[in-house]
Amino acid sequence: MAFDHQATDTGTDQDLLDNVRAMIARVTANGQEYRDTAGFMVKLPDLSDLVAQEEMLKARIDQAASGPARNLVELRRFPT
């Protein structure tokens, strides 16, 4: 099965999430181990590890989309 996913390598969380989802699809379709075109045996990460990464990246994206965290600071001027 061919995958037409091209990594953009910009390093954003969305790019990483796209890459993890492509890897999940590859592991689901082909299994964890396969022989590449050069004849080398390739072992991919466990599906459970990939799903955990996917959940972590989705949480980071959702947190960033909800806006910055509110940090309340009280500034006081003391007499000099």
ZIWOQUI-V776909 format. One record per residue. N is the residue number from 1. RES is the residue in one small letter. SS is DSSP state (2 for helix, 1 for strand, 0 for the rest). PHI is phi in whole degrees, 0 to 359 (none if undefined). PSI is psi in radians with two decimals (999 if undefined). Layout:
N:RES:SS:PHI:PSI + N:RES:SS:PHI:PSI
This chain:
1:m:0:none:2.30 + 2:a:0:264:2.50 + 3:f:0:244:2.31 + 4:d:0:263:0.34 + 5:h:0:284:2.25 + 6:q:0:246:2.16 + 7:a:0:287:2.32 + 8:t:0:270:-0.35 + 9:d:0:56:0.62 + 10:t:0:271:-0.27 + 11:g:0:83:0.12 + 12:t:0:286:2.82 + 13:d:2:300:-0.62 + 14:q:2:293:-0.69 + 15:d:2:297:-0.77 + 16:l:2:297:-0.70 + 17:l:2:296:-0.72 + 18:d:2:298:-0.72 + 19:n:2:293:-0.71 + 20:v:2:295:-0.73 + 21:r:2:295:-0.63 + 22:a:2:294:-0.67 + 23:m:2:291:-0.66 + 24:i:2:299:-0.74 + 25:a:2:296:-0.70 + 26:r:2:294:-0.76 + 27:v:2:294:-0.70 + 28:t:2:295:-0.70 + 29:a:2:281:-0.72 + 30:n:2:252:-0.18 + 31:g:0:91:3.06 + 32:q:0:280:-0.49 + 33:e:1:239:2.45 + 34:y:1:205:2.86 + 35:r:1:260:2.19 + 36:d:0:281:-3.12 + 37:t:0:293:-0.41 + 38:a:0:273:-0.03 + 39:g:0:93:0.04 + 40:f:0:276:2.51 + 41:m:1:278:2.23 + 42:v:1:244:2.28 + 43:k:1:246:2.14 + 44:l:0:269:2.85 + 45:p:0:299:2.77 + 46:d:0:297:2.56 + 47:l:2:298:-0.65 + 48:s:2:296:-0.64 + 49:d:2:293:-0.71 + 50:l:2:294:-0.71 + 51:v:2:295:-0.67 + 52:a:2:296:-0.71 + 53:q:2:296:-0.70 + 54:e:2:298:-0.79 + 55:e:2:297:-0.72 + 56:m:2:296:-0.76 + 57:l:2:293:-0.69 + 58:k:2:298:-0.70 + 59:a:2:295:-0.72 + 60:r:2:296:-0.70 + 61:i:2:293:-0.77 + 62:d:2:298:-0.69 + 63:q:2:294:-0.72 + 64:a:2:292:-0.59 + 65:a:2:287:-0.42 + 66:s:0:280:-0.05 + 67:g:0:101:2.97 + 68:p:0:291:2.66 + 69:a:0:290:2.55 + 70:r:0:272:2.10 + 71:n:0:246:1.95 + 72:l:0:268:2.25 + 73:v:0:230:2.36 + 74:e:0:256:2.12 + 75:l:0:261:2.27 + 76:r:0:235:2.46 + 77:r:0:257:2.14 + 78:f:0:263:2.53 + 79:p:0:295:2.48 + 80:t:0:260:999
